[in-house]
Amino acid sequence: MPGPLMPRKQLANALKELREASGATLEDVATALLISTSKLSRLENAQGKPQPRDVRDLIRHYRIENTDQARQLTRWARAAGERAWWEDYDLSSGLSDYLATEAEASIARVYTIPVLPVLLQTREYTRALLKRMEPLRSPSELEQLLEVREKRKAALKSREDQDLAPLRLIAVTHESSVRQLVGSAEIMRGQLDYLIEQSGMSNVELRVLPFSATPPFTSTGMYAYFEFDDYDRDIVSVETHAGFFYIEEKDRVGRYRRYYDELVRTALDPDESRQLIHAVKEEFFTN
């Protein structure tokens, strides 16, 4: 799914609602417009960039020309066709989808184990981690991923080019992530200092799930819960060894929100979490 995500999602939902309200099937509309059923299905599932001509034809088909709804559909189609910054990089489709989601979210609630949240990593920590986790990548591929990570982190400070407020990050990470040695003691000293500094930002809330806490239900795998200002539903992204998969069905998303709230309740509060990070730094990384 290249390019901006939310315009495609908004457009897809609106087109599907229009078709269902008309009582037509995918085959009915596709036949009337002389397009393939698969093309219309992709439009209604936010897959690929919508073509303005197809959206124009659908507006005519549903007889909503010159209405506010038609103008909104046209704006979404135009916005969805804009080129996103991550399209300049050779990334997997799973990572591209994740970046499209993260780029337009107003709030990201993430949980990580056994590494620290990506948006709170130093460049040196990330480099050491990627070298270990993805040893087959060439130096140029590694530098590309590092550059992408740096651009992602910028969203915590400014997204004026997208007319969006800085991303609000609520992160729970396991104590093992704080204690896991990545790279070297020097890299970890810098990383823990950076973690303490970034967690003091007004739009960043970092909590550590300590070893002393009973593990909540979803504390065994990494996931992110995204919220949006201009989209009427939240999205969950679950990260596995096989890549990312997404949950949008309302009941299942609601369960993940309850799971995350339980994580937050079980974890140390932000001040206690910073105290723990200080203590780990003093214990292991002070000469």
Secondary structure as a PSIPRED ss2 file (coil, helix, strand):
# PSIPRED VFORMAT (PSIPRED V4.0)

   1 M C   1.000  0.000  0.000
   2 P C   1.000  0.000  0.000
   3 G C   1.000  0.000  0.000
   4 P C   1.000  0.000  0.000
   5 L C   1.000  0.000  0.000
   6 M H   0.000  1.000  0.000
   7 P H   0.000  1.000  0.000
   8 R H   0.000  1.000  0.000
   9 K H   0.000  1.000  0.000
  10 Q H   0.000  1.000  0.000
  11 L H   0.000  1.000  0.000
  12 A H   0.000  1.000  0.000
  13 N H   0.000  1.000  0.000
  14 A H   0.000  1.000  0.000
  15 L H   0.000  1.000  0.000
  16 K H   0.000  1.000  0.000
  17 E H   0.000  1.000  0.000
  18 L H   0.000  1.000  0.000
  19 R H   0.000  1.000  0.000
  20 E H   0.000  1.000  0.000
  21 A H   0.000  1.000  0.000
  22 S H   0.000  1.000  0.000
  23 G C   1.000  0.000  0.000
  24 A C   1.000  0.000  0.000
  25 T C   1.000  0.000  0.000
  26 L H   0.000  1.000  0.000
  27 E H   0.000  1.000  0.000
  28 D H   0.000  1.000  0.000
  29 V H   0.000  1.000  0.000
  30 A H   0.000  1.000  0.000
  31 T H   0.000  1.000  0.000
  32 A H   0.000  1.000  0.000
  33 L H   0.000  1.000  0.000
  34 L C   1.000  0.000  0.000
  35 I C   1.000  0.000  0.000
  36 S C   1.000  0.000  0.000
  37 T H   0.000  1.000  0.000
  38 S H   0.000  1.000  0.000
  39 K H   0.000  1.000  0.000
  40 L H   0.000  1.000  0.000
  41 S H   0.000  1.000  0.000
  42 R H   0.000  1.000  0.000
  43 L H   0.000  1.000  0.000
  44 E H   0.000  1.000  0.000
  45 N C   1.000  0.000  0.000
  46 A C   1.000  0.000  0.000
  47 Q C   1.000  0.000  0.000
  48 G C   1.000  0.000  0.000
  49 K C   1.000  0.000  0.000
  50 P C   1.000  0.000  0.000
  51 Q C   1.000  0.000  0.000
  52 P H   0.000  1.000  0.000
  53 R H   0.000  1.000  0.000
  54 D H   0.000  1.000  0.000
  55 V H   0.000  1.000  0.000
  56 R H   0.000  1.000  0.000
  57 D H   0.000  1.000  0.000
  58 L H   0.000  1.000  0.000
  59 I H   0.000  1.000  0.000
  60 R H   0.000  1.000  0.000
  61 H H   0.000  1.000  0.000
  62 Y C   1.000  0.000  0.000
  63 R C   1.000  0.000  0.000
  64 I C   1.000  0.000  0.000
  65 E C   1.000  0.000  0.000
  66 N C   1.000  0.000  0.000
  67 T C   1.000  0.000  0.000
  68 D H   0.000  1.000  0.000
  69 Q H   0.000  1.000  0.000
  70 A H   0.000  1.000  0.000
  71 R H   0.000  1.000  0.000
  72 Q H   0.000  1.000  0.000
  73 L H   0.000  1.000  0.000
  74 T H   0.000  1.000  0.000
  75 R H   0.000  1.000  0.000
  76 W H   0.000  1.000  0.000
  77 A H   0.000  1.000  0.000
  78 R H   0.000  1.000  0.000
  79 A H   0.000  1.000  0.000
  80 A H   0.000  1.000  0.000
  81 G C   1.000  0.000  0.000
  82 E C   1.000  0.000  0.000
  83 R C   1.000  0.000  0.000
  84 A C   1.000  0.000  0.000
  85 W H   0.000  1.000  0.000
  86 W H   0.000  1.000  0.000
  87 E H   0.000  1.000  0.000
  88 D H   0.000  1.000  0.000
  89 Y C   1.000  0.000  0.000
  90 D C   1.000  0.000  0.000
  91 L C   1.000  0.000  0.000
  92 S C   1.000  0.000  0.000
  93 S H   0.000  1.000  0.000
  94 G H   0.000  1.000  0.000
  95 L H   0.000  1.000  0.000
  96 S H   0.000  1.000  0.000
  97 D H   0.000  1.000  0.000
  98 Y H   0.000  1.000  0.000
  99 L H   0.000  1.000  0.000
 100 A H   0.000  1.000  0.000
 101 T H   0.000  1.000  0.000
 102 E H   0.000  1.000  0.000
 103 A H   0.000  1.000  0.000
 104 E H   0.000  1.000  0.000
 105 A C   1.000  0.000  0.000
 106 S C   1.000  0.000  0.000
 107 I E   0.000  0.000  1.000
 108 A E   0.000  0.000  1.000
 109 R E   0.000  0.000  1.000
 110 V E   0.000  0.000  1.000
 111 Y E   0.000  0.000  1.000
 112 T E   0.000  0.000  1.000
 113 I C   1.000  0.000  0.000
 114 P C   1.000  0.000  0.000
 115 V C   1.000  0.000  0.000
 116 L C   1.000  0.000  0.000
 117 P C   1.000  0.000  0.000
 118 V H   0.000  1.000  0.000
 119 L H   0.000  1.000  0.000
 120 L H   0.000  1.000  0.000
 121 Q C   1.000  0.000  0.000
 122 T C   1.000  0.000  0.000
 123 R H   0.000  1.000  0.000
 124 E H   0.000  1.000  0.000
 125 Y H   0.000  1.000  0.000
 126 T H   0.000  1.000  0.000
 127 R H   0.000  1.000  0.000
 128 A H   0.000  1.000  0.000
 129 L H   0.000  1.000  0.000
 130 L H   0.000  1.000  0.000
 131 K H   0.000  1.000  0.000
 132 R H   0.000  1.000  0.000
 133 M H   0.000  1.000  0.000
 134 E C   1.000  0.000  0.000
 135 P C   1.000  0.000  0.000
 136 L C   1.000  0.000  0.000
 137 R C   1.000  0.000  0.000
 138 S C   1.000  0.000  0.000
 139 P H   0.000  1.000  0.000
 140 S H   0.000  1.000  0.000
 141 E H   0.000  1.000  0.000
 142 L H   0.000  1.000  0.000
 143 E H   0.000  1.000  0.000
 144 Q H   0.000  1.000  0.000
 145 L H   0.000  1.000  0.000
 146 L H   0.000  1.000  0.000
 147 E H   0.000  1.000  0.000
 148 V H   0.000  1.000  0.000
 149 R H   0.000  1.000  0.000
 150 E H   0.000  1.000  0.000
 151 K H   0.000  1.000  0.000
 152 R H   0.000  1.000  0.000
 153 K H   0.000  1.000  0.000
 154 A H   0.000  1.000  0.000
 155 A H   0.000  1.000  0.000
 156 L H   0.000  1.000  0.000
 157 K C   1.000  0.000  0.000
 158 S C   1.000  0.000  0.000
 159 R E   0.000  0.000  1.000
 160 E H   0.000  1.000  0.000
 161 D H   0.000  1.000  0.000
 162 Q H   0.000  1.000  0.000
 163 D C   1.000  0.000  0.000
 164 L E   0.000  0.000  1.000
 165 A C   1.000  0.000  0.000
 166 P C   1.000  0.000  0.000
 167 L C   1.000  0.000  0.000
 168 R E   0.000  0.000  1.000
 169 L E   0.000  0.000  1.000
 170 I E   0.000  0.000  1.000
 171 A E   0.000  0.000  1.000
 172 V E   0.000  0.000  1.000
 173 T E   0.000  0.000  1.000
 174 H E   0.000  0.000  1.000
 175 E H   0.000  1.000  0.000
 176 S H   0.000  1.000  0.000
 177 S H   0.000  1.000  0.000
 178 V H   0.000  1.000  0.000
 179 R H   0.000  1.000  0.000
 180 Q C   1.000  0.000  0.000
 181 L C   1.000  0.000  0.000
 182 V C   1.000  0.000  0.000
 183 G C   1.000  0.000  0.000
 184 S C   1.000  0.000  0.000
 185 A H   0.000  1.000  0.000
 186 E H   0.000  1.000  0.000
 187 I H   0.000  1.000  0.000
 188 M H   0.000  1.000  0.000
 189 R H   0.000  1.000  0.000
 190 G H   0.000  1.000  0.000
 191 Q H   0.000  1.000  0.000
 192 L H   0.000  1.000  0.000
 193 D H   0.000  1.000  0.000
 194 Y H   0.000  1.000  0.000
 195 L H   0.000  1.000  0.000
 196 I H   0.000  1.000  0.000
 197 E H   0.000  1.000  0.000
 198 Q H   0.000  1.000  0.000
 199 S C   1.000  0.000  0.000
 200 G C   1.000  0.000  0.000
 201 M C   1.000  0.000  0.000
 202 S C   1.000  0.000  0.000
 203 N C   1.000  0.000  0.000
 204 V E   0.000  0.000  1.000
 205 E E   0.000  0.000  1.000
 206 L E   0.000  0.000  1.000
 207 R E   0.000  0.000  1.000
 208 V E   0.000  0.000  1.000
 209 L E   0.000  0.000  1.000
 210 P C   1.000  0.000  0.000
 211 F C   1.000  0.000  0.000
 212 S C   1.000  0.000  0.000
 213 A C   1.000  0.000  0.000
 214 T C   1.000  0.000  0.000
 215 P C   1.000  0.000  0.000
 216 P C   1.000  0.000  0.000
 217 F C   1.000  0.000  0.000
 218 T C   1.000  0.000  0.000
 219 S C   1.000  0.000  0.000
 220 T C   1.000  0.000  0.000
 221 G C   1.000  0.000  0.000
 222 M C   1.000  0.000  0.000
 223 Y E   0.000  0.000  1.000
 224 A E   0.000  0.000  1.000
 225 Y E   0.000  0.000  1.000
 226 F E   0.000  0.000  1.000
 227 E E   0.000  0.000  1.000
 228 F C   1.000  0.000  0.000
 229 D C   1.000  0.000  0.000
 230 D C   1.000  0.000  0.000
 231 Y C   1.000  0.000  0.000
 232 D C   1.000  0.000  0.000
 233 R C   1.000  0.000  0.000
 234 D C   1.000  0.000  0.000
 235 I E   0.000  0.000  1.000
 236 V E   0.000  0.000  1.000
 237 S E   0.000  0.000  1.000
 238 V E   0.000  0.000  1.000
 239 E E   0.000  0.000  1.000
 240 T E   0.000  0.000  1.000
 241 H C   1.000  0.000  0.000
 242 A C   1.000  0.000  0.000
 243 G E   0.000  0.000  1.000
 244 F E   0.000  0.000  1.000
 245 F E   0.000  0.000  1.000
 246 Y E   0.000  0.000  1.000
 247 I E   0.000  0.000  1.000
 248 E C   1.000  0.000  0.000
 249 E C   1.000  0.000  0.000
 250 K H   0.000  1.000  0.000
 251 D H   0.000  1.000  0.000
 252 R H   0.000  1.000  0.000
 253 V H   0.000  1.000  0.000
 254 G H   0.000  1.000  0.000
 255 R H   0.000  1.000  0.000
 256 Y H   0.000  1.000  0.000
 257 R H   0.000  1.000  0.000
 258 R H   0.000  1.000  0.000
 259 Y H   0.000  1.000  0.000
 260 Y H   0.000  1.000  0.000
 261 D H   0.000  1.000  0.000
 262 E H   0.000  1.000  0.000
 263 L H   0.000  1.000  0.000
 264 V H   0.000  1.000  0.000
 265 R H   0.000  1.000  0.000
 266 T H   0.000  1.000  0.000
 267 A C   1.000  0.000  0.000
 268 L C   1.000  0.000  0.000
 269 D C   1.000  0.000  0.000
 270 P H   0.000  1.000  0.000
 271 D H   0.000  1.000  0.000
 272 E H   0.000  1.000  0.000
 273 S H   0.000  1.000  0.000
 274 R H   0.000  1.000  0.000
 275 Q H   0.000  1.000  0.000
 276 L H   0.000  1.000  0.000
 277 I H   0.000  1.000  0.000
 278 H H   0.000  1.000  0.000
 279 A H   0.000  1.000  0.000
 280 V H   0.000  1.000  0.000
 281 K H   0.000  1.000  0.000
 282 E H   0.000  1.000  0.000
 283 E H   0.000  1.000  0.000
 284 F H   0.000  1.000  0.000
 285 F C   1.000  0.000  0.000
 286 T C   1.000  0.000  0.000
 287 N C   1.000  0.000  0.000
